[in-house]
Every structure is written in C-alpha cells, then in structure tokens.
C-alpha cells in the first residue's frame, strides 16, 4: 500500500511540473475542473464517527489577505460581483482623486495593502456599505509612523493606484488555486472578530479575545478586540490571558498538540498598525503570532515546551510523529503580510503542506490553511454579526486532506471557531470551551463553537472514500511568473 501511495505521489509530482493551464491564469474561464457544488444542509453522509479517521489536524495561518483579493475571480465562488455586462459592479470612493476605483488584476508580487486594526475594520465595513478601503489606506500614510518614515515600504501607498482594490489569480498564486481545484475552497470564512492579528490568533486557540483585570482570574476578563494593556498583576513576558484556551482541554483529554513558530520577525506590528519596525519572534518569545506563552493555563499546566520551532514540525512530519493538533505560523519573511512577496509566502505554505503529504501520517491528516485577517484589502461581503466581537471580514481558506471533497466550494458561514469545533468533535468528545462544562469557567459572553450561524467542517470531507494520494506541488512551479523571486 505504501509503495502504491508513493508511486501515485511521484506521478502527481510529475504532473505538477506542467504548472497551471493557461486558460485558468486570469480567472476568466472555468477551466481546471473547478466545481460550484455547495455543501449539503443535512448531516455529513458518512456518519459522526467517521471524523475519527482524522488523527492529525494542522492549521497553517498566513497573513493579511481578503477573500476577494485572492479568489475574487475563482470560478463558482462568491467573488467580485459583476454587472450584467460583465464589468465589476463595485466602485470604491477615492478621496484623493474624487473618483471611485473598480477592482483590477494586480500582477505584482509585492503589495502595500491597508490598515487592519479594529477601527479600520469598522470604517471599511461602513455599516454594510463596504466602501472605505481606499480612504483608510490614504489616511494611514499620514499617520505618525509613515510621516516620520516615508521610505518605509508600507508607507509607499499610491492613492492613484490603490492596491487594496487589486486581486490576484492563478497567475500570481498558482499553488493556492491548484489546491482549491483539487480539494476544498471555503468562500465564507470570516475572521472571528473585527480586529487584527493578535486577536485573530487568540481566537484561533481560545475562541475569545479579552482584557483581564487579573492574569490569574478567568472571571475577571471582558471582551476586547483591540487588546490594549495587560493586567496590572502581569509581569513582563508572563501570563496575561487568564481565560481558558483549547490546550487546557487537550491536556485533560490526553490530546497531543504543538504550536510551531518560524523564527525571525513578527509578520505584523505589535499595535496592529500597518507599518512599524517589526519585533523578533521565537517559540520562547510571546508575540502577536505566538500568544500561547502568555495564557495562564499554559503556564500553570507546564505546557510551554509544546511551543516549538517549525523545524520540529518538519521533522515530525518526516518521521510520522505529528501531534494530534498543530498550529503552524510563519515569520515576517515567509508571511504574505505586505510588503513581503506573495510568492515567498506561497512557497513556505507549499513546503509545509508537502512535508505532511510526504510523511507517513498523510492518510490520517486534515490541513486547514487560512489567513488571519483581511490586511486592508477589499472584500464585498458584509460580515455577519454573532456577538459583540464579530465576525470580521472574509479571508481565504482551504481544506486539504486525503478525505477532502474534490474541487468543492463550501458556502457555509464559517469562522476560526469552526476549527476548534472540529478538534473538539474529533478528539474531545464534543466538549466545548464552555464555562458551564469545561472545568475552568471564565466570563466569555458566547460559546462560539455553538452559535447557530457556524457551519460544520465535516461537510467538507467524504470519509467513505479511499484516502486520496498526496498532491505534491513544486514550491516554485515551472513557468511561474515570479519563479526567480520565489527561489531567492
């Protein structure tokens, strides 16, 4: 069986050398076999116990892209609206010119984007009008940091050509589109809150973001998607997040986990601004992309050792020792946070996926690829409201697994809470981060995994099918327009 799987993998790898069909490069045709299937509204057809075929969940979180900026022209997806004549319907005002700007194909590898703090999110949504993306970006370049550092890359925003209205296609992100055609693309994945990187990552491990009066009292916390000051009793670098995160439940249920961090610089500013001199990040350094070291329960449970370098992930994938649950986050260089090249981020994600596909754990793995926030880029869908914290704007999201449905577009309403729900159903017997039942009550306003709007990720899988062989892709595909930059 292993020989057959390896042969299939080599065959697929050879096919990948051909790159993306030319007819799919600009998103103007439905080539590549993209499906417009939606998910079923009833229970998953293969039964509730089938989820346990997944013994390894890997969440890869990239940085700062909206759904429309990456998949706005993907065939069958809820992408950029068009008029009856085929032109783009949206035209977003630009106060620098007095005119509005339609979405356009951005053929650049490097983008500037826009501000993505909570105030920018509210301004851009503009009570459902979704029309302040350009003006927020214009305001950002007059902010104190850019005024003092006009040479900084993220301060080079051109109001005459605002790239927050740009979208990419398979020409710029061929591997992401290839994964979408081969597995599952989710076109209603919303950031869990109207906020920025730190709060998105807090939700990804705990389904909440809050400020606490005490670092040691879970009931002292109140919702805060801006995350201002740590508790008065918090020591520098010590516990600050007193509410309960998923690792607490995983320890109780003997579920293994790792949080893999790429060494380098943070991909985002520590205060959520668009431009700054990024701080260092490492497994031992708490940061906006590495929040678990500051969770009180992680410290009290002596689980800091499970926060590790991404090199340990590559070794675990190669040797078949992946944990049950893994988060994998890049550094600034390998993220897609502007002004870092899109090609370099896609290369890193492909390498992380390829490592799992080549390893002995592939047949029992589900990989979720998501972007933490919208990065100031335009998206046309108004976020649903589930509680005081969000949801936030749409972000791209992919499901990759030997059991994933082929070429499906999932139109369910989802947020990062769906990942926690999937883990809880798979490994924790359905236990939620619920103050009434989880054994460590906190003051969260909502059990996010149970809100009625939230979809069910199991519908993206067909557990009755034979595990599909891996789809090994070249990190820098032959013929890729940015191949030189990708390989640098």
N, C-alpha and C positions, 0 to 999 in steps of 0.2 A: 504493500500500500504506500509506504514512504517513497519507494522508487518511482511509482506512478505519479505521485504528487510532485516529486522533484522534476520529472520529465515534463509534466504539464507546466510547471513553473518556468523551466527553461524555454519551452515553446512560447509561452506568453511573453517572456522577456524578449525573445527574438522578434515577436510581432510588434512589441512596443518600440523597437528601433525605427519602425516606419513613421512614428510620430502621429500627429493628428491629421485626419483627412482634410484636404484643402477646403472642401465645401463647408467645414464646420469652423473655420478660422474666424469669421466675423460675426457669428451668431445669427446670420441672416437666413440660414436654412435649418431644417430639422434633421440634418444628417447625423450619422453616428448612432442611430437606433435609439435616440432619446425617447423615453416613454412619458406620456402625460397621465399615467394611471394615478389615481388618488388612493388613499388608504381606505380600507373597509371601515364601516361605522360600528360593526359588532365586535365580538371578542376575537382575539387572534386565533386563526383557524387551527393552529397546531396544538392548542391547549396550554393551560397555565404552567404546567410542569416543564414544558419544553424549554423555557428560558434558562433552565439549569444546564443546558448544553454549553452555555457561555460560562466559562470559568475564569476568564480574564477580560476585564474592561479597561481600555486605555483611552484616556481623554487628552487630546492634544489641543492646546489653546494657543491660537495665534492672535494677532493684534490688529485692531483698528481698520476694519472694512465693513461697509454695509452690504446687505444682500444685493441691492441693485448695482453696486459698484463692481461686483464680481460675477453675478449671474443674472443681471437685468435683461440680457438678451438670450438667456438659455431657453431653448425650445420647450414649451409646455409649462414653464414656471410662471409664477405670479411676478412677472418682471415689469420693466418700464412700460407704462401704458402708452398706447398709440391711438391716433385718430383713425377714422375710417379710411383716410388716405394713406395710412402707414407711417406718418411722421410722429415724433414723440409728442405726447399731449402735454407733459409738464413743461412749464417755463418759469424758472425761479428768479425773483427780482434781484437785481444787482444795483445797489445804491451808488456804486462808483461810476456807473455809466448811464443810469436811468433807464436801462433796458433789462429784459429778462433773458435767461440763458436756458436753452434746451439741453438735455443730456447729450453727450457726444462720446465717440470712441476715443479713449485715451490710450495711445500707443506707447506711452512712456513706461520705463521700468521703475522710475523713481517718482513719487508723488509728494505733495505737501499736505493735503487734507485740510482739516479744520479743527477747531477746539472741540473737546469732548467731555467737558466737565458737566456736572448736573445742570448748571444754569444754561449752558449751551444747548443741552438736550431739550429743556423746556422751551427755550427760544426757538429752536429749529422746528419742533413739532407745532408750535404756534397754534395751540388749541385745535389741532387737527388739520391745519392748512398746509403743513409740511413745506414751508416756503422761505425759511430764513437761513438756509445753509450757507449761501454765499455771503450774506451780510454778517453772519457770525464770524466767518473766516476773515473778512475785511477788518472787523473790529479787533481780531486777535493780533494782527500785525502792528496795531498801535498800542498794544498792551506794554507794560513796563519792560518785560524781558526783551521783546523784539525791538523796542525803542532803543534799548541800551546795547543790543547785539544784532544789528541789522544784517550782519554777514552770516548769521546762523542759518543753516539750511531750511528749517521750518519757518523762518521769517521771510522767505522768498516768494510768498504768495503773490501771484499776478492777478489783480482784480479784472484784467481784461480777458484772461483765460483761466477762470477758476476751476481747478481740477477736482473740486468737490462734486462737480457735475459730470465728471468723467466716469466711464465704465470700461471694464476690461472684458476680453473674450478669450477663447481658446488660443488666440494668437499670443497673448501675454501670459496666460495661466493654463497651459495645455494639460498638465497633470491633474489639476483640480477638475477641469471639465471631463477628463477621462475617468476619474473616479466617479463623478456624478453619473456618467453614462453607464458605468459598469456596476454601480452599487446604488445608494440612495442619496438623493439631494432633498434637503428639507427647506421649503421656501417660506415657512412661517416660524422660524426660530428667532425668538426675541431675547435680547439681553434681559436678564431677570429684573433689572432696575433701571430707572432713568439716571444713569451715572457713568462712572469712569472705570479704569482698570482695577483699582483696589477693591471697590465694592463688587464688581463682577466676579473677581476671584474669591472674595469672601462668600458670595452666594454659591459659587461652584463647589465649595467644601462644606457649607453650612446652611444654605438656603435662607440666609439673612445677612444684613449688614447693619451694624448698630454702633452707638456710643454708650459706654457703660460708666456709671458713677464710680464703680469699684471693679478692679480687674479680677476680683475673686468672688463676686456675687452675680450669678447669672440672671437674677431677677432685677438687677439694677440697670439693665440695658434698655435703650429705646432706639427705634429705627433712625438711621442716619445714612443716607446715600452719599453724603458729602464727606463724612469721616474727618471731622475736624481734629480735636485734641484727644490724646489718650487719657485714661482715668488718672486722677491725682495720685493714686497709690501705685501706679505702674512705674517700674524702674526702666531706664533706657534699655531698649532691646529685650525687655522682659515681657511677661504676659500682659496683654491689654484687652483681648477679646474674651470676655467672660462667658458668652453664650455657648451653647453646645454645637459642636461640629460633627460631621459624619464619622471621623476617626474614633470618637468615643463609642459609638455603636459598633463599629467594626472590631474594636478591641474586645468588647463584651461578647461578640459572636465569633471570635477567633477567625476573623477575616483578614488576610494579609493585605497591606497597602504600602505604596511608596509615592512620594511626591518628588519627581525628578526635575532638577533645576539646571539649566545650562549656565555655566559660569560666564561672566562678562559684565556688561552694564544692564541696568534695568531698561526695558523697552519703552517705558513711559515715565513721565515726570512724577515725582513724589507728591505733588499737589494737584495733579490732574490737568495742569496746563499743557498747551500744545508744544511749547518749546522750553528747554531747560538744559542744564548740563547734567546728564543722567548719572545717578549714583551707581555704585557697584552692586552686583547681586551674586549670591552664592548660597548653597544649602544652609550654611550656618548664619547667614545674614538675613534677618527678616526684611521683607520689602513688599512693595505693592503686588508683585507677582509671586511672592513666596510668603503668604500670610500665616501659614500654619505654625511657625515657631512662636507666634505671639498669642496663640489660643491657649487659654489657661488649662483646659483639659488635656491638651497635648503635653504640656509641661508636667502636669500632675500625674499623667499616665506614663511618663518617661518614654514618649514615643518620638522624640526629636530625631533619633537615629534613623528613622524611616524617611527623612528628608535627605535626598542624596543627589549627587551629580548625574547628569544624563549619561555619562559614560557607564554608570552602573546599569542603566536601562539597557543599553546596547549589549552589555554582557549577559544580562538576564534573558533578553530575547534570544540571543545566540545559543544559550545553554539550556533553554527550556525551564527557566526558574522565574518567570514573570510572576508578580504578585497577583492576587485576585483583582485589585483595583490599583490603577496607576494614573496619576496626573503627570503630564509632560509639558514643560514650558520652556520657551526659547530664551536666549539673551537678546539684547538690542540688535546685535548684528544679524541674527538669524530670524528675527521677527519681521513682520511686514508693517511695523509702525513707521509711518513716514518720518524721515526721508530714506529709510532703509529699502533697498531694492526688492520689488515683488519677487524677482527670480530667485534671490538668495533665500527668502523665506520659504518659497515653494520647494526649493531644493532640500532644505532642512526637514520639512514635513514629509517629503517623499522618502528621505533616508530613515526617518523614524518609523514610517509605515512599512517600508521594505524590510527593516530589521525584524519586525513582528511577523511578516509574511514568510521570511526565510527560515524562521525558527520553528522548533517542534511544537510550540503552543498555538500555532496559527489556527488549527481546526477547532479550537475552543475559545476564540478571541472575538471581541467586538471593539472596533475602534471608532470613537466619536471625534471628529475634527470640527472645531468651532473657533470663531473669532470673538474676542472678549467684549469689544464694543464697536460702534459704527465709525469711529475715527473722524467724525465730522462730515463724512461723505453722504451724499443724497440718498434717501430712500423714500419711496412714495407711500408706504403702508403706515397708517396711524396705529401706534401701539395700543393693544388692549389694556384696560386697567383692571387689575385683580386685587390690589390693596394699595395702601399709601405709598408703597415703594416702586410700583411699576405695573406692567412691564416697561422695558425700554425699547429702543429701536431694533429693527431686524438686523440680523447678522447672518453670514453664510454658515451652513452646517452640513456635514456629510456623515453618513453611516457606512462603515466598511467592515465586512465580516464574511466568512465563508457561508454564513446563513442569510446575509442581507439579500433582499429582493433586487433583481437586476434592473437597472435603469428606471427605478421608481422615483417619482416626485411625491414627497409626503407633504400634504397640505394641512395637516393638523396644526393647531396652535400649540407651540412648544416654548419652553424656556430652559435654562440650565437646570431648573428644578427637575426636569424630566430625566436627567442623567442620574440624579440622586434617587429618584423613584425607581428607576431601572435597577440600580445597585441594591436598593432595599428589597425589591421583589426577588432579585436573583439570590442574594447572599444573606439577607437579614430576616427572612420570613415575613416580609411586608411591614416590618417595624418602621415607623416614620420618625423624623425629628419632631416629635410631638411632645410638648411639655407635660401632657397628661399621662403619657405612657412610656417615655424613653428613659426614665430613671434619673434624669438630671434636668429638672424643669428650669426653663428660662422664660423671659417675658415677650417672646416673639408674638407679633399680632396675628400671624397666619401660618398654618401648617401648609407650606407652599406645595408639597407633593400631592395634596388632596384638593386643590382648587378645581372647580368643575371645568374651567376652560382648558386645563392642561391635558394634552394628548398623551398617548401611550406609545412608547418607543417600540414595544414588542411588535407592533403592526408593521414595522419596517423589516421584519425578519420572516423567513419561511423555514421554520425549524423541521419541517417534514422533508426538506430536500437534502440530498447528499452534500456534505461540505464542499464548496467550490474551491478549486485550486487557487493559489495566490496570483495576483496580477502584479508582477514586478515591473516597475517603471524606472526608467533612467532618471536620476535626479536632474540632469541637464539633457533633455531629449535631443536626438539628432535632428537638425533642421530648426531648432528652437531659435527664435529671433533674438533672444537675449542669452544665447549659449555662452558667449565669451564672458559676460558679466556673471553668469551663473557659476561658471567654473573657476572664477577668480578666488 
